[in-house]
Amino acid sequence: MNRPIVYTIFIAAVLGLGLLIGYNNIPGEWYQSLAKPAFNPPNWVFAPVWSILYVMIGIAGARIFLDHRRTAAMRLWLAQMILNFLWSPLFFGMQDISSA
């Protein structure tokens, strides 16, 4: 499989799903009312930082897919992505801190 295409697909899929989930689970009044530590960054920081993280996660996933497709590493990457994508709906959407 063509390496640049795999990288493009992984980055687009991870970034696209991450942005879609983030857009559908915007922190609201509930999150604002939580007691946060003094070092909590301002809200505007999260979107660019997570976008960069998702690009890097997509690159890591593409590398694993290309070189170790049928290994525990790929399964762990996929499991990590499922848990990552479930976190925002659980925390912000359902306001379920313990499950998140």
Order of alpha helices (4+ residues) and beta strands (2+ residues): alpha-alpha-alpha-alpha
